[in-house]
Amino acid sequence: MGWVMMSERELNRVEVLSQVVDGRIASSEAARVLGMSIRQVQRLLVRFRRDGAGSVRHRARGRRSNNHKNDAVRDYALALIRESYADFGPTLATEKLAEDHGLKVSWEALRRRRFASG
């Protein structure tokens, strides 16, 4: 088995789940320590016993968000804003893009892009 990159939180989960598997602590105590429900700890334990420590990692790691917009769409939206809505704030600019051009872009993503591009 190869190396598996994990966050500090995931490493903590592996340690606590290992203690549950070894019988040193109960599932209810693990749930309290991890800040989850007992049922969620039981689901994690099933995966942990079946697939090992790597199963604790978030399964969407390395994938794009479901809300990800194509870079070309974002660039087009920025170009429209530069042309027509340069003095608008991010919220009003996204509302105008949706209303006038049918483009749905998150105001937060737009704000970050505008800040990054100057």
Buried (B, 14 or more C-beta within 10 A) or exposed (E): EEEEEBEEEBEBBBEBBEBBEEEEBEBEBBBBBBEBEBEEBBEBBEBBEEEEBBBBBEEEEEEEEEEEBEEEEBEBBBEBBEEBBEEBEBEEBBBBBEEEEEBEBEBEBBBEBBEEEE
